[in-house]
Amino acid sequence: MQDVPYSLPHQLRPAPVAAGSLRAALTERVDMEVPLVVLAAAGPPPGLTPTEGPLPLPPEALGCLPERLHPVSRYFLEQWLEGALSTPEFLRWFHMPNSDYLEVGRCLLTAVMGG
């Protein structure tokens, strides 16, 4: 058996892809190597920025919310309230930043949908 030199993960390179192959078509991508400073200065995309101010919720639903709602959870809540997100999608994604929001999502569903 021939000795294989050890290589660190950052030294690994993908196998060459034949031009015009299906794999080439599936793996084409834009180079994502952008310095973090540039990304931080640009800020989040406008579609992912939750709005400020009160949420359009009935009083019983407002009682479900924590004192400070995570911005990602707020985004999913706003999308659900606008009808851009289905209820199953809302329940799946709302609690992702904080598992404590599982019960908050269920409470909101009950308060908003009247169930």
C-alpha positions as CSV (number, residue, x, y, z in Angstrom):
1,M,0.0,0.0,0.0
2,Q,1.3,3.4,-0.9
3,D,1.6,6.1,1.7
4,V,-0.9,8.9,1.2
5,P,0.3,12.3,2.6
6,Y,-2.0,13.8,5.2
7,S,-3.8,16.9,4.1
8,L,-5.8,19.3,6.2
9,P,-9.5,19.9,5.3
10,H,-8.7,23.4,4.0
11,Q,-6.2,21.9,1.6
12,L,-8.7,19.5,0.0
13,R,-9.9,20.3,-3.4
14,P,-12.9,18.9,-5.3
15,A,-12.2,16.5,-8.1
16,P,-12.0,18.2,-11.6
17,V,-15.4,18.4,-13.4
18,A,-15.6,17.8,-17.1
19,A,-16.9,20.9,-18.9
20,G,-20.4,20.4,-20.2
21,S,-21.2,17.5,-17.9
22,L,-24.3,17.3,-15.7
23,R,-22.2,17.6,-12.6
24,A,-20.6,20.8,-14.0
25,A,-24.0,22.3,-14.6
26,L,-25.2,21.4,-11.1
27,T,-22.1,22.6,-9.3
28,E,-21.6,26.0,-11.1
29,R,-21.9,28.7,-8.5
30,V,-20.9,32.3,-7.9
31,D,-17.7,32.6,-5.8
32,M,-18.9,33.4,-2.3
33,E,-15.6,34.5,-0.9
34,V,-16.6,38.0,0.3
35,P,-14.8,39.6,3.2
36,L,-17.0,39.7,6.3
37,V,-16.4,43.4,6.7
38,V,-18.1,44.0,3.4
39,L,-21.1,41.8,4.4
40,A,-21.4,43.6,7.8
41,A,-21.4,47.0,6.1
42,A,-24.1,46.0,3.6
43,G,-26.5,44.8,6.3
44,P,-29.1,42.1,5.9
45,P,-31.2,41.9,2.7
46,P,-34.3,44.2,2.9
47,G,-36.6,41.2,2.6
48,L,-35.1,39.6,5.7
49,T,-35.2,42.7,7.9
50,P,-38.1,42.6,10.4
51,T,-40.0,45.8,10.7
52,E,-40.0,47.9,13.9
53,G,-42.9,48.8,15.9
54,P,-46.0,46.9,17.2
55,L,-47.1,43.7,15.6
56,P,-50.7,43.5,14.2
57,L,-51.8,41.0,16.8
58,P,-54.9,40.7,19.0
59,P,-54.3,41.4,22.7
60,E,-54.5,37.7,23.7
61,A,-51.7,36.9,21.2
62,L,-49.6,39.8,22.4
63,G,-49.6,38.0,25.8
64,C,-47.9,35.0,24.2
65,L,-44.8,37.0,23.2
66,P,-41.6,37.2,25.2
67,E,-40.4,40.7,26.3
68,R,-37.9,40.8,23.4
69,L,-38.7,38.7,20.4
70,H,-35.7,37.5,18.4
71,P,-35.5,39.3,15.0
72,V,-35.5,36.1,13.0
73,S,-38.6,34.8,14.8
74,R,-40.2,38.2,14.3
75,Y,-39.5,37.9,10.6
76,F,-41.3,34.5,10.4
77,L,-44.2,35.8,12.5
78,E,-44.6,38.8,10.2
79,Q,-44.5,36.6,7.1
80,W,-47.1,34.3,8.6
81,L,-49.4,37.2,9.5
82,E,-49.1,38.6,6.0
83,G,-50.0,35.2,4.6
84,A,-46.6,34.7,2.9
85,L,-45.9,31.7,5.1
86,S,-48.2,28.7,5.8
87,T,-49.1,27.7,9.3
88,P,-47.0,24.5,9.2
89,E,-44.0,26.5,7.9
90,F,-44.5,29.1,10.6
91,L,-44.5,26.4,13.3
92,R,-41.4,24.9,11.9
93,W,-39.3,28.0,11.5
94,F,-40.5,30.4,14.2
95,H,-38.7,28.7,17.1
96,M,-35.4,28.1,15.2
97,P,-33.4,30.9,17.0
98,N,-34.7,29.9,20.4
99,S,-36.3,26.5,21.3
100,D,-38.2,28.2,24.1
101,Y,-40.3,29.7,21.3
102,L,-42.0,26.3,20.6
103,E,-44.6,27.1,23.1
104,V,-44.8,30.7,22.1
105,G,-45.6,29.6,18.5
106,R,-48.3,27.3,19.7
107,C,-49.8,30.0,21.9
108,L,-49.8,32.5,19.0
109,L,-51.5,29.9,16.8
110,T,-54.2,29.4,19.3
111,A,-54.7,33.1,20.0
112,V,-54.7,34.1,16.3
113,M,-56.6,31.2,14.9
114,G,-59.0,30.8,17.8
115,G,-58.3,27.2,18.4
